[in-house]
Amino acid sequence: MLFDKPLKSGEVVTEEYMLFDKPLKSGEVVTTKLVSGEELIARFEKSEGDTLTLSKVVVLAPGQQGIGMVPWLMSAEPKQVDINMSTVLTYAVTQKEIADKYTEMTSSIQLIK
């Protein structure tokens, strides 16, 4: 992502400021870095105004067999989550290997290698 125009003080970064190789499509797996330091992996739904909408959000967490994916909101099962863009540092398409594992984990789809 590159910035297309300068930000004004206090202005929120939105897609209109970013240049993507191609527009993100609904359902595409993206990695989002929040100002809190959390790194989310989720399906991109939309970005409108100051809201980023994601679904099936997980975070990476250490486990007995290495790094795993766990639900971001442990006690809720929201179909979609709206995140205020003022809390987002950046988001981008997830690396293919990680996106494939995410797809297998969050759906009944098993990818053939």
DSSP file (Angstrom, degrees, kcal/mol; ACC not computed):
  #  RESIDUE AA STRUCTURE BP1 BP2  ACC     N-H-->O    O-->H-N    N-H-->O    O-->H-N    TCO  KAPPA ALPHA  PHI   PSI    X-CA   Y-CA   Z-CA
    1    1 A M              0   0    0      0, 0.0     2,-0.4     0, 0.0    19,-0.1   0.000 360.0 360.0 360.0 136.3    0.0    0.0    0.0
    2    2 A L  E     -A   19   0A   0     17,-0.8    17,-1.9     0, 0.0     2,-0.4  -0.947 360.0-111.0-124.1 149.4    1.2    3.5   -0.8
    3    3 A F  E     -A   18   0A   0     -2,-0.4    15,-0.2    15,-0.2    14,-0.1  -0.689  20.2-162.2 -85.1 133.4   -0.4    6.7    0.2
    4    4 A D  S    S+     0   0    0     13,-3.1    -1,-0.1    -2,-0.4    14,-0.1   0.762  73.1   8.8 -84.8 -30.2   -2.0    8.6   -2.6
    5    5 A K  S    S-     0   0    0     12,-0.4    -1,-0.2     0, 0.0     2,-0.0  -0.979  89.4 -86.8-149.9 156.9   -2.3   12.0   -0.9
    6    6 A P        -     0   0    0      0, 0.0     2,-0.3     0, 0.0    -2,-0.0  -0.319  40.6-123.0 -69.1 148.6   -1.0   13.5    2.4
    7    7 A L        -     0   0    0      4,-0.1     2,-0.3    10,-0.0     3,-0.1  -0.640  18.0-130.9 -86.4 146.4   -3.1   13.1    5.6
    8    8 A K    >   -     0   0    0     -2,-0.3     3,-2.4     1,-0.1    -1,-0.0  -0.652  46.7 -75.2 -89.6 155.5   -4.2   16.1    7.5
    9    9 A S  T 3  S+     0   0    0      1,-0.3    -1,-0.1    -2,-0.3     3,-0.1  -0.264 119.4   7.0 -53.4 127.4   -3.6   16.2   11.3
   10   10 A G  T 3  S+     0   0    0      1,-0.3    -1,-0.3    -3,-0.1     2,-0.2   0.426  94.7 141.0  80.6  -0.6   -6.1   13.9   13.0
   11   11 A E    <   -     0   0    0     -3,-2.4     2,-0.3     1,-0.1    -1,-0.3  -0.507  51.5-122.3 -78.8 144.7   -7.5   12.5    9.8
   12   12 A V        -     0   0    0     -2,-0.2     2,-0.5    -3,-0.1    74,-0.1  -0.657  22.6-117.8 -87.1 138.5   -8.3    8.7    9.6
   13   13 A V        +     0   0    0     72,-0.3     2,-0.3    -2,-0.3    75,-0.1  -0.646  42.5 172.0 -75.8 124.8   -6.6    6.6    6.9
   14   14 A T    >   -     0   0    0     -2,-0.5     3,-2.2    33,-0.0     4,-0.4  -0.794  50.0 -93.5-125.9 171.4   -9.2    5.1    4.6
   15   15 A E  G >  S+     0   0    0      1,-0.3     3,-1.4    -2,-0.3     5,-0.1   0.771 118.4  70.8 -58.4 -25.7   -8.9    3.2    1.3
   16   16 A E  G 3  S+     0   0    0      1,-0.3    -1,-0.3     3,-0.1    -3,-0.0   0.743  99.1  49.8 -64.8 -19.4   -9.2    6.4   -0.6
   17   17 A Y  G <  S+     0   0    0     -3,-2.2   -13,-3.1   -13,-0.1   -12,-0.4   0.538 102.7  76.7 -90.8  -8.5   -5.7    7.3    0.6
   18   18 A M  E <   -A    3   0A   0     -3,-1.4     2,-0.6    -4,-0.4   -15,-0.2  -0.791  66.3-145.6-111.8 146.4   -4.2    3.9   -0.4
   19   19 A L  E     -A    2   0A   0    -17,-1.9   -17,-0.8    -2,-0.3     2,-0.3  -0.944  20.7-172.0-107.4 117.6   -3.2    2.5   -3.7
   20   20 A F        -     0   0    0     -2,-0.6    72,-0.0   -19,-0.1    -2,-0.0  -0.782  34.1-124.6-104.0 151.6   -3.7   -1.3   -4.0
   21   21 A D  S    S-     0   0    0     -2,-0.3    -1,-0.1     1,-0.3    -2,-0.0   0.893 101.1  -3.4 -58.5 -38.2   -2.5   -3.4   -6.9
   22   22 A K  S    S-     0   0    0     -3,-0.0    -1,-0.3     3,-0.0     3,-0.1  -0.978  94.2 -88.5-148.8 152.2   -6.2   -4.4   -7.3
   23   23 A P        -     0   0    0      0, 0.0     2,-0.2     0, 0.0    -4,-0.0  -0.331  47.9-107.5 -62.9 143.6   -9.2   -3.5   -5.2
   24   24 A L        -     0   0    0      1,-0.0     2,-0.3     4,-0.0     6,-0.0  -0.488  34.4-143.3 -69.3 140.4  -10.0   -5.8   -2.3
   25   25 A K    >   -     0   0    0     -2,-0.2     3,-2.1    -3,-0.1    19,-0.2  -0.804  25.8 -94.7-106.0 148.6  -12.9   -8.1   -2.8
   26   26 A S  T 3  S+     0   0    0     -2,-0.3    19,-0.3     1,-0.3     3,-0.1  -0.385 113.9  27.6 -57.3 132.4  -15.5   -9.2   -0.2
   27   27 A G  T 3  S+     0   0    0     17,-3.9    -1,-0.3     1,-0.3     2,-0.2   0.260  86.0 135.0  96.0 -10.9  -14.4  -12.5    1.2
   28   28 A E    <   -     0   0    0     -3,-2.1    16,-3.3    16,-0.4     2,-0.5  -0.479  61.6-114.4 -71.6 141.5  -10.7  -12.0    0.5
   29   29 A V  E     +B   43   0B   0     14,-0.2    65,-2.0    -2,-0.2     2,-0.3  -0.660  43.0 178.9 -81.9 124.7   -8.4  -13.0    3.4
   30   30 A V  E     -BC  42  93B   0     12,-3.0    12,-2.3    -2,-0.5     2,-0.5  -0.904  27.4-137.1-126.9 153.5   -6.6  -10.0    4.9
   31   31 A T  E     -BC  41  92B   0     61,-3.1    61,-2.2    -2,-0.3     2,-0.4  -0.938  23.2-165.8-106.6 131.1   -4.2   -9.3    7.8
   32   32 A T  E     -BC  40  91B   0      8,-2.7     8,-3.2    -2,-0.5     2,-0.5  -0.974   8.6-155.5-122.7 129.4   -5.0   -6.2    9.8
   33   33 A K  E     -BC  39  90B   0     57,-2.7    56,-2.9    -2,-0.4    57,-1.4  -0.918  15.0-156.3-105.0 123.3   -2.6   -4.6   12.3
   34   34 A L  E >   - C   0  88B   0      4,-2.7     3,-2.0    -2,-0.5    54,-0.3  -0.561  29.8-112.7 -95.0 160.6   -4.3   -2.5   15.1
   35   35 A V  T 3  S+     0   0    0     52,-2.4    53,-0.1     1,-0.3    -1,-0.1   0.736 116.9  65.4 -63.0 -21.5   -2.8    0.3   17.0
   36   36 A S  T 3  S-     0   0    0     51,-0.4    -1,-0.3     2,-0.1     3,-0.1   0.614 120.4-109.1 -73.5 -12.5   -3.0   -2.0   20.1
   37   37 A G  S <  S+     0   0    0     -3,-2.0    -2,-0.1     1,-0.4     2,-0.1   0.225  73.7 139.0 100.7 -12.6   -0.4   -4.3   18.4
   38   38 A E        -     0   0    0     -5,-0.1    -4,-2.7     1,-0.1     2,-0.6  -0.394  42.7-149.8 -66.7 141.9   -2.9   -7.1   17.7
   39   39 A E  E     -B   33   0B   0     -6,-0.2    21,-0.7    21,-0.2     2,-0.3  -0.963  16.3-165.0-115.1 115.2   -2.6   -8.7   14.3
   40   40 A L  E     -BD  32  59B   0     -8,-3.2    -8,-2.7    -2,-0.6     2,-0.4  -0.739  12.3-159.5-101.6 145.8   -6.0  -10.0   13.0
   41   41 A I  E     +BD  31  58B   0     17,-2.6    17,-2.7    -2,-0.3     2,-0.3  -0.997  36.0 133.8-120.5 130.1   -6.6  -12.4   10.2
   42   42 A A  E     -B   30   0B   0    -12,-2.3   -12,-3.0    -2,-0.4     2,-0.5  -0.946  58.0 -81.9-160.5 173.9  -10.1  -12.3    8.7
   43   43 A R  E     -BD  29  55B   0     12,-2.8    12,-2.0    -2,-0.3     2,-0.3  -0.826  45.6-127.1 -89.6 128.6  -12.3  -12.1    5.7
   44   44 A F  E     + D   0  54B   0    -16,-3.3   -17,-3.9    -2,-0.5   -16,-0.4  -0.598  34.8 167.9 -73.2 131.1  -12.6   -8.6    4.2
   45   45 A E  E     -     0   0B   0      8,-2.4     2,-0.3     1,-0.4     9,-0.2   0.761  56.8 -42.1-107.9 -54.6  -16.2   -7.6    3.8
   46   46 A K  E     - D   0  53B   0      7,-1.5     7,-3.2   -21,-0.1     2,-0.4  -0.983  34.6-138.8-168.7 164.0  -16.0   -3.8    3.1
   47   47 A S  E     + D   0  52B   0     -2,-0.3     2,-0.4     5,-0.2     5,-0.2  -0.950  29.8 167.4-133.9 112.7  -14.5   -0.5    4.0
   48   48 A E  E >   - D   0  51B   0      3,-2.2     3,-2.1    -2,-0.4     2,-0.1  -0.987  58.3 -45.3-131.7 124.6  -16.9    2.4    4.2
   49   49 A G  T 3  S-     0   0    0     -2,-0.4   -34,-0.2     1,-0.3     0, 0.0  -0.359 124.6 -16.5  59.2-124.1  -16.0    5.8    5.7
   50   50 A D  T 3  S+     0   0    0     -2,-0.1    35,-2.8   -36,-0.1     2,-0.4   0.083 119.4  92.7-101.1  24.0  -14.3    5.3    9.0
   51   51 A T  E <   -DE  48  84B   0     -3,-2.1    -3,-2.2    33,-0.2     2,-0.5  -0.972  52.4-164.8-125.8 130.0  -15.4    1.6    9.4
   52   52 A L  E     -DE  47  83B   0     31,-2.9    31,-2.9    -2,-0.4     2,-0.5  -0.953  15.6-155.0-106.0 123.3  -13.6   -1.6    8.3
   53   53 A T  E     +DE  46  82B   0     -7,-3.2    -8,-2.4    -2,-0.5    -7,-1.5  -0.899  19.2 170.2-106.9 123.4  -16.0   -4.6    8.3
   54   54 A L  E     -DE  44  81B   0     27,-2.5    27,-3.3    -2,-0.5     2,-0.3  -0.847  15.7-154.0-124.5 159.5  -14.4   -8.1    8.7
   55   55 A S  E    S+DE  43  80B   0    -12,-2.0   -12,-2.8    -2,-0.3    25,-0.2  -0.950  70.4  18.0-133.6 158.5  -15.8  -11.5    9.3
   56   56 A K  E    S-     0   0B   0     23,-0.6     2,-0.3    22,-0.4    -1,-0.2   0.927  81.2-166.1  49.9  55.2  -14.5  -14.7   11.0
   57   57 A V  E     +     0   0B   0     -3,-0.2    15,-2.0   -15,-0.1    16,-0.4  -0.551  13.6 170.8 -80.0 130.0  -11.8  -12.8   12.8
   58   58 A V  E     -DF  41  71B   0    -17,-2.7   -17,-2.6    -2,-0.3     2,-0.3  -0.884  19.5-147.2-129.9 164.0   -8.9  -14.7   14.4
   59   59 A V  E     -DF  40  70B   0     11,-2.7    11,-2.5    -2,-0.3     2,-0.3  -0.917  27.1-107.6-125.4 156.8   -5.6  -13.9   16.0
   60   60 A L  E     + F   0  69B   0    -21,-0.7     9,-0.2    -2,-0.3   -21,-0.2  -0.678  42.8 175.8 -82.3 137.7   -2.3  -15.8   16.1
   61   61 A A  E     - F   0  68B   0      7,-2.8     7,-3.3    -2,-0.3     2,-0.1  -0.999  32.5-109.0-144.6 142.9   -1.5  -17.4   19.4
   62   62 A P  E     + F   0  67B   0      0, 0.0     2,-0.2     0, 0.0     5,-0.2  -0.464  43.8 169.7 -70.8 142.9    1.3  -19.6   20.7
   63   63 A G  E >   - F   0  66B   0      3,-2.3     3,-1.4    -2,-0.1     0, 0.0  -0.783  51.0 -84.0-139.7-176.2    0.2  -23.2   21.5
   64   64 A Q  T 3  S+     0   0    0      1,-0.3     3,-0.1    -2,-0.2    -1,-0.0   0.796 128.7  41.9 -65.2 -28.9    1.8  -26.6   22.3
   65   65 A Q  T 3  S-     0   0    0      1,-0.3     2,-0.3     0, 0.0    -1,-0.3   0.069 126.6 -89.0-106.2  23.7    2.4  -27.4   18.6
   66   66 A G  E <  S-F   63   0B   0     -3,-1.4    -3,-2.3     2,-0.0    -1,-0.3  -0.759  83.4  -3.5 108.1-154.9    3.5  -23.9   17.6
   67   67 A I  E     +F   62   0B   0     -2,-0.3     2,-0.2    -5,-0.2    -7,-0.1  -0.575  68.3 174.6 -79.2 134.9    1.6  -20.9   16.5
   68   68 A G  E     -F   61   0B   0     -7,-3.3    -7,-2.8    -2,-0.3     2,-0.5  -0.784  30.6-108.8-130.8 176.2   -2.2  -21.4   16.0
   69   69 A M  E     +F   60   0B   0     -2,-0.2    -9,-0.2    -9,-0.2     3,-0.0  -0.932  33.9 177.2-111.8 131.3   -5.2  -19.4   15.2
   70   70 A V  E     -F   59   0B   0    -11,-2.5   -11,-2.7    -2,-0.5     4,-0.0  -0.938  40.6 -85.7-129.4 153.5   -7.9  -18.6   17.8
   71   71 A P  E     -F   58   0B   0      0, 0.0   -13,-0.3     0, 0.0     3,-0.2  -0.279  29.3-140.5 -56.9 140.7  -11.1  -16.5   17.7
   72   72 A W  S    S+     0   0    0    -15,-2.0     2,-0.8     1,-0.3   -14,-0.1   0.911  98.2  43.0 -69.3 -43.7  -10.4  -12.8   18.3
   73   73 A L  S >  S-     0   0    0    -16,-0.4     3,-0.9     1,-0.2    -1,-0.3  -0.885  74.1-173.8-105.5 102.3  -13.6  -12.5   20.4
   74   74 A M  T 3  S+     0   0    0     -2,-0.8    -1,-0.2     1,-0.2    -2,-0.1   0.832  79.6  40.9 -67.9 -35.2  -13.7  -15.6   22.6
   75   75 A S  T 3  S+     0   0    0     -4,-0.0     2,-0.3     2,-0.0    -1,-0.2   0.279 110.6  60.9-102.3  12.3  -17.1  -15.1   24.2
   76   76 A A    <   -     0   0    0     -3,-0.9    -3,-0.1     2,-0.1     0, 0.0  -0.944  56.7-156.5-135.4 156.4  -19.0  -13.9   21.1
   77   77 A E        +     0   0    0     -2,-0.3     2,-0.2     3,-0.0    -3,-0.1  -0.465  27.0 171.7-127.5  60.9  -19.9  -15.3   17.7
   78   78 A P        -     0   0    0      0, 0.0   -22,-0.4     0, 0.0     3,-0.1  -0.483  31.3-146.3 -72.3 140.6  -20.5  -12.2   15.5
   79   79 A K  S    S+     0   0    0      1,-0.2   -23,-0.6    -2,-0.2     2,-0.3   0.893  86.9  14.3 -69.4 -38.6  -20.9  -12.9   11.8
   80   80 A Q  E     -E   55   0B   0    -25,-0.2     2,-0.4   -24,-0.1   -25,-0.2  -0.972  67.9-151.9-137.0 152.1  -19.2   -9.5   11.1
   81   81 A V  E     -E   54   0B   0    -27,-3.3   -27,-2.5    -2,-0.3     2,-0.5  -0.989   8.5-148.7-125.3 130.0  -17.2   -7.1   13.2
   82   82 A D  E     -E   53   0B   0     -2,-0.4     2,-0.5   -29,-0.2   -29,-0.2  -0.871  16.6-167.8 -96.8 127.2  -17.0   -3.4   12.5
   83   83 A I  E     -E   52   0B   0    -31,-2.9   -31,-2.9    -2,-0.5     2,-0.3  -0.959  24.2-120.5-118.0 130.2  -13.7   -1.8   13.4
   84   84 A N  E >   -E   51   0B   0     -2,-0.5     3,-2.3   -33,-0.2   -33,-0.2  -0.533  19.3-135.8 -68.8 128.2  -13.1    1.9   13.6
   85   85 A M  G >  S+     0   0    0    -35,-2.8     3,-1.4    -2,-0.3   -72,-0.3   0.686  99.8  73.4 -61.9 -18.6  -10.4    2.9   11.1
   86   86 A S  G 3  S+     0   0    0    -36,-0.4    -1,-0.3     1,-0.3   -35,-0.1   0.680  97.9  49.6 -69.1 -13.9   -8.8    5.1   13.8
   87   87 A T  G <  S+     0   0    0     -3,-2.3   -52,-2.4   -53,-0.1     2,-0.5   0.375  94.8  91.6-100.7   2.4   -7.7    1.9   15.5
   88   88 A V  E <   -C   34   0B   0     -3,-1.4   -54,-0.2   -54,-0.3   -75,-0.2  -0.866  45.9-178.8-104.3 124.9   -6.2    0.4   12.3
   89   89 A L  E     -     0   0B   0    -56,-2.9     2,-0.3    -2,-0.5   -55,-0.2   0.900  70.0 -34.4 -80.7 -46.6   -2.5    0.9   11.4
   90   90 A T  E     -C   33   0B   0    -57,-1.4   -57,-2.7     2,-0.0    -1,-0.4  -0.982  49.3-156.2-164.5 163.1   -2.7   -1.1    8.1
   91   91 A Y  E     +C   32   0B   0     -2,-0.3     2,-0.3   -59,-0.2   -59,-0.2  -0.981  18.8 163.3-148.8 148.1   -4.3   -4.0    6.4
   92   92 A A  E     -C   31   0B   0    -61,-2.2   -61,-3.1    -2,-0.3     2,-0.1  -0.960  47.6 -69.9-155.2 165.2   -3.2   -6.1    3.4
   93   93 A V  E     -C   30   0B   0     -2,-0.3   -63,-0.3   -63,-0.2     2,-0.1  -0.413  58.7-115.0 -62.3 135.8   -3.8   -9.4    1.7
   94   94 A T        -     0   0    0    -65,-2.0   -65,-0.1   -52,-0.2    -1,-0.1  -0.425  35.9 -89.8 -75.0 147.0   -2.6  -12.3    3.8
   95   95 A Q     >  -     0   0    0      1,-0.1     4,-3.0    -2,-0.1     5,-0.2  -0.249  40.5-116.5 -53.5 143.2    0.3  -14.5    2.6
   96   96 A K  H  > S+     0   0    0      1,-0.2     4,-2.6     2,-0.2     5,-0.2   0.877 110.9  50.0 -55.8 -47.0   -1.0  -17.4    0.6
   97   97 A E  H  > S+     0   0    0      1,-0.2     4,-1.9     2,-0.2    -1,-0.2   0.909 116.1  42.7 -61.7 -41.9    0.1  -20.2    3.0
   98   98 A I  H  > S+     0   0    0      2,-0.2     4,-2.6     1,-0.2    -1,-0.2   0.899 113.2  52.2 -71.0 -40.5   -1.4  -18.5    6.0
   99   99 A A  H  X S+     0   0    0     -4,-3.0     4,-2.5     1,-0.2    -2,-0.2   0.886 108.6  51.7 -62.0 -38.6   -4.6  -17.6    4.0
  100  100 A D  H  X S+     0   0    0     -4,-2.6     4,-2.2    -5,-0.2    -1,-0.2   0.926 111.1  46.6 -64.1 -44.7   -4.9  -21.3    3.0
  101  101 A K  H  X S+     0   0    0     -4,-1.9     4,-2.3     2,-0.2    -2,-0.2   0.909 112.1  51.6 -62.9 -42.1   -4.6  -22.5    6.6
  102  102 A Y  H  X S+     0   0    0     -4,-2.6     4,-2.4     2,-0.2    -2,-0.2   0.926 109.1  50.3 -59.6 -46.0   -7.1  -19.8    7.7
  103  103 A T  H  X S+     0   0    0     -4,-2.5     4,-0.8     1,-0.2     6,-0.4   0.912 111.6  47.9 -60.5 -44.2   -9.6  -21.0    5.0
  104  104 A E  H  < S+     0   0    0     -4,-2.2     3,-0.4     1,-0.2    -1,-0.2   0.892 114.4  47.3 -62.7 -39.5   -9.3  -24.6    6.1
  105  105 A M  H  < S+     0   0    0     -4,-2.3    -2,-0.2     1,-0.2    -1,-0.2   0.855 117.1  40.2 -71.1 -36.3   -9.8  -23.6    9.8
  106  106 A T  H  < S+     0   0    0     -4,-2.4     2,-0.3    -5,-0.2    -1,-0.2   0.382 120.9  30.6 -99.8   3.7  -12.8  -21.3    9.3
  107  107 A S  S  < S-     0   0    0     -4,-0.8     0, 0.0    -3,-0.4     0, 0.0  -0.867  83.4-104.6-146.3-180.0  -14.7  -23.4    6.7
  108  108 A S  S    S+     0   0    0     -2,-0.3     2,-0.4     2,-0.1    -4,-0.1   0.322  81.4 117.3 -91.0   7.7  -15.3  -27.0    5.6
  109  109 A I        -     0   0    0     -6,-0.4     2,-0.6     1,-0.0    -2,-0.2  -0.643  47.5-165.2 -80.7 127.0  -13.0  -26.5    2.7
  110  110 A Q        -     0   0    0     -2,-0.4     2,-0.3    -5,-0.0    -2,-0.1  -0.965  16.5-139.3-111.5 118.4   -9.9  -28.6    2.6
  111  111 A L        -     0   0    0     -2,-0.6     2,-0.4   -11,-0.2    -7,-0.0  -0.594  10.1-135.1 -81.9 135.3   -7.3  -27.4    0.1
  112  112 A I              0   0    0     -2,-0.3    -1,-0.0     1,-0.1    -2,-0.0  -0.739 360.0 360.0 -89.7 132.8   -5.4  -30.0   -2.0
  113  113 A K              0   0    0     -2,-0.4    -1,-0.1     0, 0.0    -2,-0.0   0.416 360.0 360.0-110.5 360.0   -1.7  -29.4   -2.3
